[in-house]
Structure formats: structure tokens, C-alpha cells
Amino acid sequence: MNLNQTAHIVAAKKGGIGKTLSAAILTQYLRKIGIPVEAVDADPQAPKLSLIKALNAPLLPLIEHGEIKQSAFDPTFSHIVKSQNATLIDTGSGAFLPILKYMRDNQLFDLLKQVNKQLYFHVIVISGPEKLNTAEGAAELLEKTKGSGAQVVIWQNERNGIPLFDGKNMETTDWYQDNINQIAGIVKIRDYNNSAFAADFLTMMEDNLTYQEIMDGKSKSFDFMRQNRINRIFTDVYSELDKIFKPQAQQKKV
């Protein structure tokens, strides 16, 4: 699989769980390994990805008369089908079900297969009060895309600890095991149990900065030690993404 021929949709039924963070990291990762990726912000409630100017992710106007207009997806998905580059959509919690309905109604799963594009859904599972809600969202996404050819990447956000189910890891749950062939892998965003790491990560997102901008010294907020912490975070997450996508990137070069 040529990674240029991939489409990525970052989805969540719940806001505030790190969805835009995952979308931003994924966009930067793909570009780092040499994959041109065109990103779009389709989160009308919290259009945060479009605020990170270096990512060049325009905001997709979805809302009309207070509701999501299905036809507003037309230009984006037409471009996804035709583009020679990888594409990414960051969807808001309100667009989670509408985008799935749109794709089914317009036979987009089949259209993407016809042009040899691999579709990836990226969904977040987090511990704490939203653990069950996010796990149910992942299970629902797997169920609604079963047989579509889409692969699902689960991002395990560990800021509130590792999500455990009856004391066991997510990989042991019935919904995970029942859909294991559809799951491309797990990307862990670790909790370093250090308030400095969390504060630096928060500052990066609040200042709408990319990893490279920080490492290039374009922000006075990040001295050497703060740069070092951000570098460790991204290095660790990139190594998680490598497990899923690096074999495909290497296959492209063969």
C-alpha cells in the first residue's frame, strides 16, 4: 500500500478527549516520513486544527441554519477520491454520525476501493470519566464500518492513566477481539506523570504550534528543557505510528 493513496478520518463522539491533538500529530508524522498530506478541519464546534497555521488545514463550512448540511461534504470527498496525495479530515463530535451516513449514502467506501485508496478511521479511547463513552464510540465505529474495507487506528490517550476494563487492557475486551482484523493498531499517548510535560503539551496546543516550529526555536515560550520534553513526547508517539505505517512507507520505496 502506497501511503500517498490513503485517506484518514479522525473521529470522536465526545469532545475534549484529544481528537484534534491526534489529528495534528498524525498530519505532522505523515509529512515527516515524506508523505504529502492535505488536511481539512471539519469540526464546526471546535475548529482547532485550522488554527495551527503551519498545518494548512482549512475549515470546512458544514453548518447551515444550525444543522450539518450533508452536501457540504461533496467537495472534500470528491477531492479525496481524486487526489494523488494522502488526505486527512478532523471531524467534530457532531459530525461523527453524519459523516458515516454521508459515506454510506454515497457509496464512498466502494468508490475509495475502486481507486485503490485505503481508508483509516482514527478514534480515541481515554481513561477516567469518559472511558466507557469513548470505548463505546470505538466499538460503534468498528461495527458501522465492518466489511467496508476501512481500517481503524485506536489512539489510547493516557493522560488520566491507562484505560483498563475489569482490570485488563483494552486489547482483551470483547469488542476489540471481535474486530481485531479491522484494527490496524493502537497508538499510545503516554502520561509521563510529570506536570511539566502536561503543561508544555498544553502550551503547544494553546499557542497553535507544531512540533517542528518548537524544535526550530520559533517560539520564545520553549527553552531547551521544554523543547526536550516536547521532543520526547513526539518521538514516543512517532514510534507508535511507525509500527503501523512505517512498513507501508518502506514498501512504497521498494
C-alpha positions in Angstrom: 0.0 0.0 0.0 1.3 3.4 -1.1 0.7 5.8 1.8 0.0 8.5 -0.7 -3.1 6.5 -1.5 -4.5 6.7 2.0 -7.4 8.7 3.5 -7.6 9.4 7.2 -10.6 10.4 9.2 -10.1 11.4 12.9 -13.5 10.8 14.6 -14.9 11.1 18.1 -18.4 11.2 19.6 -17.1 13.2 22.5 -15.2 16.4 22.6 -12.2 17.3 24.9 -10.5 13.9 24.7 -7.5 14.8 22.5 -9.0 14.3 19.0 -7.5 17.4 17.4 -4.2 16.6 19.2 -4.2 13.2 17.4 -5.1 14.8 14.1 -2.3 17.3 14.4 0.3 14.7 15.4 -0.8 12.4 12.6 -0.6 15.2 10.0 2.9 16.1 11.1 4.0 12.4 11.3 2.9 11.7 7.7 4.7 14.8 6.4 7.8 13.9 8.4 8.1 10.5 6.7 7.7 12.1 3.3 4.0 11.7 2.6 2.3 14.8 1.4 -1.0 15.1 3.3 -3.8 17.5 2.7 -5.7 18.2 6.0 -9.2 19.6 6.5 -10.8 20.8 9.7 -14.4 19.5 9.8 -15.1 20.3 13.4 -17.6 23.2 13.4 -18.0 23.2 17.2 -14.2 23.5 18.0 -12.2 24.2 14.8 -8.8 23.9 16.4 -6.9 22.2 13.7 -7.4 25.1 11.3 -5.9 27.4 13.9 -2.5 25.6 13.6 -1.4 27.7 10.6 1.6 25.6 9.7 -0.6 22.6 9.0 -2.6 24.5 6.4 -5.9 22.7 7.3 -8.8 24.9 6.1 -12.1 24.9 7.9 -14.8 23.1 6.0 -18.1 25.0 6.3 -20.6 22.4 7.4 -23.3 24.3 9.3 -26.3 25.8 7.6 -29.3 27.0 9.6 -27.8 25.4 12.8 -27.5 21.9 11.2 -24.9 20.0 9.4 -25.5 20.2 5.7 -24.7 16.8 4.1 -23.9 18.2 0.7 -21.2 20.3 2.3 -19.1 17.2 2.3 -19.2 16.9 -1.5 -16.1 19.0 -2.5 -13.9 17.4 0.2 -14.8 13.8 -0.6 -14.6 14.5 -4.4 -11.1 15.7 -3.8 -10.2 12.8 -1.6 -11.2 10.3 -4.3 -9.2 12.2 -7.0 -6.2 13.4 -5.0 -2.8 11.8 -5.6 -1.8 12.8 -2.0 -2.8 11.4 1.4 -5.8 13.2 2.9 -7.0 13.8 6.4 -10.3 15.0 7.9 -10.6 16.1 11.5 -14.3 15.7 12.4 -16.1 17.1 15.4 -18.2 15.1 17.7 -21.3 16.5 16.0 -20.1 15.3 12.6 -19.2 11.7 13.7 -22.5 10.1 12.7 -23.4 12.5 9.8 -20.1 11.7 8.0 -20.7 8.0 8.3 -24.2 8.4 7.0 -22.9 10.5 4.1 -20.2 7.9 3.2 -22.8 5.1 3.2 -25.4 7.0 1.3 -22.9 8.0 -1.4 -21.2 4.6 -1.6 -17.9 6.2 -0.7 -16.4 3.0 0.8 -16.8 1.3 -2.6 -15.5 4.4 -4.5 -12.4 4.5 -2.5 -11.8 0.8 -3.1 -12.2 1.4 -6.9 -9.4 4.0 -6.9 -7.2 1.8 -4.6 -7.4 4.2 -1.6 -7.0 2.7 1.8 -9.3 4.4 4.4 -8.3 4.7 8.0 -10.5 5.9 10.8 -8.7 7.2 13.9 -10.6 7.0 17.2 -9.6 8.0 20.7 -10.1 6.0 23.9 -9.3 7.7 27.2 -9.4 6.7 30.8 -11.3 8.5 33.6 -15.0 9.6 33.4 -15.1 9.3 29.6 -13.6 5.8 29.4 -16.8 3.8 28.7 -18.1 6.6 26.4 -15.0 6.6 24.3 -14.7 2.8 24.2 -18.3 2.5 23.2 -17.6 5.1 20.4 -14.7 2.9 19.2 -16.9 -0.2 19.3 -19.7 1.6 17.4 -17.3 2.8 14.7 -16.0 -0.7 14.2 -19.5 -2.0 13.9 -20.7 0.6 11.5 -17.6 0.2 9.2 -17.5 -3.6 9.3 -17.0 -5.1 5.9 -16.2 -1.7 4.4 -12.5 -2.3 3.9 -11.7 0.6 6.3 -9.1 0.1 9.0 -9.3 1.6 12.4 -6.5 3.0 14.4 -7.2 3.4 18.2 -5.4 6.2 19.9 -5.0 5.4 23.6 -4.8 8.8 25.4 -3.3 8.0 28.8 -3.4 11.5 30.4 -5.8 10.1 33.0 -4.0 6.8 33.2 -4.1 3.6 31.1 -7.8 2.7 30.4 -8.5 -0.6 32.0 -11.6 -2.8 31.6 -12.3 -5.1 34.6 -8.6 -4.6 35.4 -7.4 -5.6 32.0 -6.0 -3.8 29.0 -8.3 -2.7 26.1 -6.9 -5.4 23.9 -8.6 -8.1 26.0 -12.2 -6.6 25.6 -14.8 -8.5 23.5 -15.3 -5.6 21.2 -11.6 -5.4 20.4 -11.1 -9.1 20.0 -14.2 -9.4 17.8 -12.9 -6.8 15.4 -9.1 -7.5 15.6 -8.7 -7.9 11.9 -10.2 -4.5 11.3 -7.9 -2.8 13.8 -4.7 -1.5 12.3 -3.1 -0.9 15.7 -3.0 1.2 18.9 -1.2 4.5 19.2 -0.4 5.3 22.9 -0.1 8.9 24.0 1.7 8.3 27.3 1.3 10.1 30.6 4.7 10.9 31.9 3.4 11.5 35.4 5.1 14.9 35.4 3.2 18.2 35.4 5.9 19.9 33.3 5.2 17.5 30.3 1.5 18.1 30.5 2.0 21.9 30.8 4.3 22.0 27.8 1.9 19.9 25.7 -1.0 22.2 26.7 1.0 25.3 25.8 1.9 23.9 22.4 -1.8 23.3 21.6 -3.0 26.7 23.0 -0.3 28.5 21.0 -1.2 26.6 17.9 2.3 25.4 17.3 3.7 22.4 15.5 6.5 20.1 16.8 8.9 21.4 14.1 8.2 25.1 15.0 9.1 24.4 18.6 12.3 22.5 17.7 13.2 25.2 15.3 13.1 27.8 18.1 10.2 29.8 16.6 8.5 30.1 20.0 10.1 32.1 22.8 7.9 30.1 25.2 10.1 27.0 24.7 13.6 27.0 26.1 15.9 24.0 25.8 14.3 21.9 28.5 10.8 22.5 27.3 11.9 21.6 23.7 13.5 18.4 25.1 10.2 17.4 26.7 8.2 18.1 23.6 10.8 16.2 21.6 10.4 13.1 23.9 6.6 13.2 23.6 6.6 13.3 19.8 9.5 10.8 19.5 7.5 8.3 21.6 4.2 8.9 19.6 6.0 8.7 16.3 7.5 5.3 17.3 3.9 4.1 17.9 2.8 5.3 14.5 5.9 3.7 12.9 4.6 0.3 14.0 1.5 0.8 11.9 2.7 2.9 8.9 6.5 2.5 8.5 6.2 -0.9 6.9 3.9 0.6 4.3 6.2 3.6 3.8 9.2 1.2 3.2 7.0 -0.9 0.8 6.4 2.3 -1.2 10.2 2.6 -1.8 10.7 -1.0 -2.9 
